[in-house]
Amino acid sequence: MCQTSIFLPIKLTMCGDGKREAAGGLIQRENTMALQFIIGGSVNIINIIIHALVTPSAVGIARSAVIRNVDRPKLHLMAVMVRTALALMVAHTLEIFVWASAYAIVGAAPAGSDMLYFAFVN
């Protein structure tokens, strides 16, 4: 039994004997792996940039706990922690959208998959 998946312009078929075949014959695994490495590395760089843009705002939110003198310090600290966590969650959500877009562009997810769910669980 063979399974077919499409990755970039290459249609891969995986058969029971473990060989990968494409429309033009056997694919060299090294070339496919190098391309996957380049695409994955590029997506990771984009995600690092997103994280680098959001982290200073999270640090600024956390520093607000030190600056203010409040009547209820525990309540203030809890509010600061929630705002900081929300800022970082926004960054992670944006990163999931980037991965979902990359999966959609290269066709890495199985047919009929929800790309956001696929990106989130991977």
N, C-alpha and C positions, 0 to 999 in steps of 0.2 A: 504494500500500500504506500502511495506517495502523497506527500503534502506539499502544496505550492504556496509560496509567499513572494510578494513583490517588494524589493528594497531598491530604491532609487530607480535607475533605468534597467535594472537586472531582475529577471524573473527567475527565482530559485525554486527548484523542486528537490525535496529531500525524500529519498526512497529508503526502503527497509535495509538496504546494504550500506547505508551511511554515506553514499556518494551524493554530491550536489551537482545537479545538472541545470543548465540554462538553455535558452533557445539555440545558442551556438555551440553547445557542447559543455564539457566540464569547466567550471570556473576555478581560477587559481584562488585558493583561500586567502593567501597573503594579501592580494589586492583588495579583496572585499573587507578583510580585517583592517587594513590601513585606512580605507575610506570610512569605515565605522568609527575608528579611533579619531580621525580628523573631525567628523561631524559631532561625535560625543564631546570631544575636547572643546569645540567651538561653543556648543550649548553650555558647557560648564563655565567657560569664560564669561558668557553673557550672564549667567546666574551669579557669578562672583561679583560682577559689576553691579547687578541689582542689589546684592547684599551689601556691597560697599557704599551704595548710595543711601540705603535705609538705616544701616547701623549707626551712623553719627546722630541721626534723629532719636534713635532708641537710647543712645548714651546721654543725649541732652535731656530726654524725659527722665532718665534715672538720676541725673545730677540735680534735677529740681527738688528731689527729696532732701538734699543737703542744704540747699539755699534757703528754703523757707522755714520759719519757726511757726509751727501750727499748734492749735489747742489739742488736737487728737492725732498724735504722731503715727499710731498704728493704722488708723483709717487712711491717713495721707500716704503712708508707705504702701498699703494695699492698692490704693488708687494709682500710684506710680508704677507698681508692678504690673497691674492690669494694662495700663497704657503702653508700657514697654513691651509686654508680650503681644499686644495687638499690633504694634508696629512691626515686630518681627514676623508675626503671622501673615501680615500683608506681603512682606518680602517673600516668604515661602510660597504663598498663593501665586504671586507673580511668576515665581520660578516654575511652579507646576504648569502654568499657562505656556511658558516658554518650552518646556519639555513636550507638552501636548501638541504644540504647533510643530515642533521638530518631528515628532512621531507621525503627524498627519502629512507633513511634506515628504518624508521618506517612505511612508507606507509601512511602518514597522509594526503596527498593531494588527491583530487579526481582523478580518473583514467583519463589519457590523459592530465593532467595539466603540464604546464611548471613549474618546481620546482623553478627556479630562480624568475620567476614572482610571484609565490605563496608566496615565502619567502619575497620578496620585499613588497608586499601589506599587508602582515601580520606582 
